[in-house]
Amino acid sequence: MREVINISLPSPMAKTVKTAVKAGFYSSTSEFFRDLLRDWQRGRLLNELNKSQLEIAAGKGKVLRSLKELR
């Protein structure tokens, strides 16, 4: 199910989006923002993974013996 979200952009930003769509980088304005959101989500996940790796390297990680311990 899709939901409509309206946003307001300054003219230079709106022009950037329209130019990217017109150049064929995206099929629509919506696709531009979906791609942007996916990149943002990946970045957050990557930051969480990096933080976890640092915690493990510092000896603060917890070793799980089974998936049940994730709860």
Order of alpha helices (4+ residues) and beta strands (2+ residues): alpha-alpha
